[in-house]
Amino acid sequence: MKLSRPVSWFLLAFGVWSWIIWITFVKNLVKDASGLAFEDGDPTGYFWVHLLLAVVSFVLGTVVGVIGLRGVRALRRTS
């Protein structure tokens, strides 16, 4: 399958964006002082669910970004 240039760049940008957003989210989750993520120093269910969401998003963002990167590289080879 051949991806167009705009689609390839969009997928690559989405992968990078996903990493930036979720790294920021995880940093904020770990520093949480509201009591949602940690209770008496122990992680709560809220923490584990949101950490799982972040990990899944890292994986999906990486997969989408790699597809976009491969599309960009393929277009540069054929141009």
Phi and psi in degrees as GROMACS dihedral restraints (atoms count N, CA, C in turn):
[ dihedral_restraints ]
;  ai    aj    ak    al  type     phi  dphi    fc
    3     4     5     6     1  -107.8    20    10
    4     5     6     7     1   130.4    20    10
    6     7     8     9     1   -98.4    20    10
    7     8     9    10     1   144.4    20    10
    9    10    11    12     1   -74.3    20    10
   10    11    12    13     1   164.3    20    10
   12    13    14    15     1   -59.5    20    10
   13    14    15    16     1   -49.0    20    10
   15    16    17    18     1   -62.2    20    10
   16    17    18    19     1   -38.6    20    10
   18    19    20    21     1   -66.9    20    10
   19    20    21    22     1   -42.5    20    10
   21    22    23    24     1   -60.2    20    10
   22    23    24    25     1   -46.7    20    10
   24    25    26    27     1   -66.6    20    10
   25    26    27    28     1   -37.0    20    10
   27    28    29    30     1   -62.5    20    10
   28    29    30    31     1   -46.4    20    10
   30    31    32    33     1   -63.5    20    10
   31    32    33    34     1   -41.1    20    10
   33    34    35    36     1   -63.7    20    10
   34    35    36    37     1   -45.7    20    10
   36    37    38    39     1   -63.7    20    10
   37    38    39    40     1   -38.9    20    10
   39    40    41    42     1   -63.0    20    10
   40    41    42    43     1   -41.5    20    10
   42    43    44    45     1   -62.3    20    10
   43    44    45    46     1   -44.3    20    10
   45    46    47    48     1   -65.1    20    10
   46    47    48    49     1   -45.3    20    10
   48    49    50    51     1   -58.5    20    10
   49    50    51    52     1   -43.5    20    10
   51    52    53    54     1   -59.4    20    10
   52    53    54    55     1   -44.5    20    10
   54    55    56    57     1   -64.0    20    10
   55    56    57    58     1   -44.0    20    10
   57    58    59    60     1   -61.7    20    10
   58    59    60    61     1   -48.2    20    10
   60    61    62    63     1   -63.2    20    10
   61    62    63    64     1   -47.5    20    10
   63    64    65    66     1   -75.4    20    10
   64    65    66    67     1   -29.5    20    10
   66    67    68    69     1   -63.3    20    10
   67    68    69    70     1   -44.2    20    10
   69    70    71    72     1   -61.4    20    10
   70    71    72    73     1   -42.8    20    10
   72    73    74    75     1   -62.5    20    10
   73    74    75    76     1   -45.2    20    10
   75    76    77    78     1   -64.8    20    10
   76    77    78    79     1   -40.4    20    10
   78    79    80    81     1   -58.9    20    10
   79    80    81    82     1   -44.8    20    10
   81    82    83    84     1   -67.9    20    10
   82    83    84    85     1   -35.8    20    10
   84    85    86    87     1   -63.4    20    10
   85    86    87    88     1   -43.9    20    10
   87    88    89    90     1   -67.0    20    10
   88    89    90    91     1   -34.3    20    10
   90    91    92    93     1   -85.4    20    10
   91    92    93    94     1     4.0    20    10
   93    94    95    96     1   -53.3    20    10
   94    95    96    97     1   127.4    20    10
   96    97    98    99     1  -113.8    20    10
   97    98    99   100     1     1.2    20    10
   99   100   101   102     1   -80.4    20    10
  100   101   102   103     1   -13.5    20    10
  102   103   104   105     1    95.9    20    10
  103   104   105   106     1    -4.2    20    10
  105   106   107   108     1   -73.2    20    10
  106   107   108   109     1   -44.7    20    10
  108   109   110   111     1   -85.1    20    10
  109   110   111   112     1   -29.3    20    10
  111   112   113   114     1  -135.5    20    10
  112   113   114   115     1   136.4    20    10
  114   115   116   117     1  -126.4    20    10
  115   116   117   118     1   115.6    20    10
  117   118   119   120     1    56.5    20    10
  118   119   120   121     1    37.6    20    10
  120   121   122   123     1    83.3    20    10
  121   122   123   124     1    -6.8    20    10
  123   124   125   126     1  -100.6    20    10
  124   125   126   127     1   140.3    20    10
  126   127   128   129     1   -63.6    20    10
  127   128   129   130     1   142.6    20    10
  129   130   131   132     1   -99.3    20    10
  130   131   132   133     1   175.7    20    10
  132   133   134   135     1   -59.6    20    10
  133   134   135   136     1   -37.6    20    10
  135   136   137   138     1   -56.0    20    10
  136   137   138   139     1   -46.0    20    10
  138   139   140   141     1   -60.6    20    10
  139   140   141   142     1   -49.1    20    10
  141   142   143   144     1   -66.4    20    10
  142   143   144   145     1   -39.8    20    10
  144   145   146   147     1   -64.4    20    10
  145   146   147   148     1   -44.6    20    10
  147   148   149   150     1   -73.4    20    10
  148   149   150   151     1   -30.6    20    10
  150   151   152   153     1   -66.4    20    10
  151   152   153   154     1   -40.6    20    10
  153   154   155   156     1   -62.3    20    10
  154   155   156   157     1   -42.9    20    10
  156   157   158   159     1   -59.2    20    10
  157   158   159   160     1   -41.6    20    10
  159   160   161   162     1   -65.2    20    10
  160   161   162   163     1   -43.7    20    10
  162   163   164   165     1   -63.0    20    10
  163   164   165   166     1   -45.1    20    10
  165   166   167   168     1   -61.4    20    10
  166   167   168   169     1   -41.0    20    10
  168   169   170   171     1   -67.1    20    10
  169   170   171   172     1   -35.7    20    10
  171   172   173   174     1   -61.2    20    10
  172   173   174   175     1   -45.3    20    10
  174   175   176   177     1   -64.1    20    10
  175   176   177   178     1   -49.5    20    10
  177   178   179   180     1   -64.3    20    10
  178   179   180   181     1   -40.9    20    10
  180   181   182   183     1   -61.6    20    10
  181   182   183   184     1   -39.0    20    10
  183   184   185   186     1   -66.0    20    10
  184   185   186   187     1   -45.9    20    10
  186   187   188   189     1   -61.3    20    10
  187   188   189   190     1   -47.6    20    10
  189   190   191   192     1   -63.6    20    10
  190   191   192   193     1   -43.0    20    10
  192   193   194   195     1   -62.9    20    10
  193   194   195   196     1   -40.0    20    10
  195   196   197   198     1   -66.6    20    10
  196   197   198   199     1   -39.7    20    10
  198   199   200   201     1   -60.5    20    10
  199   200   201   202     1   -45.1    20    10
  201   202   203   204     1   -62.5    20    10
  202   203   204   205     1   -43.2    20    10
  204   205   206   207     1   -63.0    20    10
  205   206   207   208     1   -42.0    20    10
  207   208   209   210     1   -64.6    20    10
  208   209   210   211     1   -36.8    20    10
  210   211   212   213     1   -65.0    20    10
  211   212   213   214     1   -42.8    20    10
  213   214   215   216     1   -64.2    20    10
  214   215   216   217     1   -44.7    20    10
  216   217   218   219     1   -63.4    20    10
  217   218   219   220     1   -41.4    20    10
  219   220   221   222     1   -64.0    20    10
  220   221   222   223     1   -39.5    20    10
  222   223   224   225     1   -66.6    20    10
  223   224   225   226     1   -36.2    20    10
  225   226   227   228     1   -69.8    20    10
  226   227   228   229     1   -33.1    20    10
  228   229   230   231     1   -69.2    20    10
  229   230   231   232     1   -34.8    20    10
  231   232   233   234     1   -85.9    20    10
  232   233   234   235     1   -16.8    20    10
